[in-house]
Amino acid sequence: MTETEGIDVAFRGRLGAFAMDVAFSVPGRGVTALFGPSGCGKTTTLRAIAGLQRLQGRCRVAGEIWQDGERFLPAHRRAIGYVFQEASLFPHLTVERNLLYSRKGQRRPAGEGESSVDFAEVVELLGLSRLLARLPQRLSGGERQRVAIGRALLSRPSLVVMDEPLSALDTETRDEIMPFLERLHETLSLPILLVSHDMATVERLADHVVLMNAGTVQAAGALHAVQSDPALPLAGRRDAAVSLEAHVEDYDADYGLATLAVSGARFRVPTEGLRELGKPVRMRLAAGDVSLATSPSPDTTILNVLPARIASHAASGTHEIIAVLSLGHAGTGARILARVTRLSWERLALADGMAVHAQVKSVALARA
Ligand SMILES: Nc1ncnc2c1ncn2[C@@H]1O[C@H](COP(=O)(O)OP(=O)(O)OP(=O)(O)O)[C@@H](O)[C@H]1O
């Protein structure tokens, strides 16, 4: 069993009137978001992976077959850590004993599999040391959810699944827990499947995304690739954006500007905190914040005017165009989206393959 082998699933079946036919393969590392509207089958897919819902098909995780034409491994024999919307901790056990409880039923001997994490590491990652002696009723919603995540990690899983882990929490608590989830992601090699219908959560946490709709998979792939494909629904949303992995290349203390490098471009971004050179960050560029010009206009307050090429475009409604731009003079860099009016598109005679200047009005940091 190696961690480099991915997650490969295909399920077909009916739940009452609802027909499911889903198939996807994603890498066995990082966070994969199952994203789609309410009722599209996200939870059912997780339940089928966990062996809690029996559908026809196959499921292979980290090289181990959990289901195929002949086999169906029962749920308790699948090395999976499940985090639900609401943490269900044992009320009579302290946080420490709740965390350790999962080890009793461990499905793999200690030491097997590279992904196992130890107690001290989980306590440190999730900031639980002050809470160990407490009973669950004396924890806040966010603390309870952190303990539930810790318990899932300590069950020595090959896969962690999280079903809307933040949706029962208020915005403040969500913001408090998000950095912990980011740290898990940076530190652990364990694959995480995350169900979410919140795009901001996906943009912040996911590396890969499986787009679902009405019991089917519309697309599966790297987050950035799925976001920047105009044939897929994410690019057509009002809040369409791309997430770009960048690193801090420079910091100008006089002006409080970090230079963030991505393939084919450098962005200057106002920020106080990003002084650590080489630090990886995730930028979010909204399509609505990018406009196009056929020549660089020197007289502008926009800091980021970047050479790019139009890779492709698609209509967005009747009066707008979504253009996919490849950054850099040669047009070989990272892809971003620009939403422009059809009028401007026609007036500038824009077309695929053209060299343009992307004017990026604002850059958000999705993860820093
Ligand atoms: N046991 C069941 N019997 C009949 N229909 C079911 C059953 N469980 C789920 N469904 C239906 O299957 C569909 C998919 O449900 P599922 O919970 O997987 O969706 P979801 O994408 O997770 O939705 P949400 O985001 O609202 O949680 C829904 O239409 C639901 O009503």
The ligand as a Gaussian input file, in Angstrom:
#p B3LYP/6-31G(d) Opt

LIG

0 1
 N      -32.244000       6.772000       1.670000
 C      -32.713000       7.513000       0.656000
 N      -33.834000       7.174000      -0.009000
 C      -34.296000       7.899000      -1.036000
 N      -33.679000       9.013000      -1.489000
 C      -32.575000       9.402000      -0.863000
 C      -32.023000       8.683000       0.238000
 N      -30.909000       9.323000       0.657000
 C      -30.759000      10.397000      -0.152000
 N      -31.755000      10.448000      -1.058000
 C      -31.899000      11.446000      -2.135000
 O      -30.737000      11.395000      -2.904000
 C      -30.371000      12.684000      -3.368000
 C      -28.931000      12.981000      -3.007000
 O      -28.819000      13.191000      -1.610000
 P      -27.449000      13.602000      -0.931000
 O      -27.693000      13.760000       0.522000
 O      -26.384000      12.661000      -1.355000
 O      -27.173000      15.029000      -1.613000
 P      -26.118000      16.154000      -1.206000
 O      -25.506000      16.611000      -2.483000
 O      -25.200000      15.653000      -0.170000
 O      -27.079000      17.265000      -0.636000
 P      -26.835000      18.390000       0.528000
 O      -25.794000      19.324000       0.008000
 O      -28.184000      19.022000       0.628000
 O      -26.435000      17.653000       1.759000
 C      -31.363000      13.654000      -2.770000
 O      -32.334000      13.934000      -3.752000
 C      -31.977000      12.873000      -1.618000
 O      -33.297000      13.287000      -1.397000

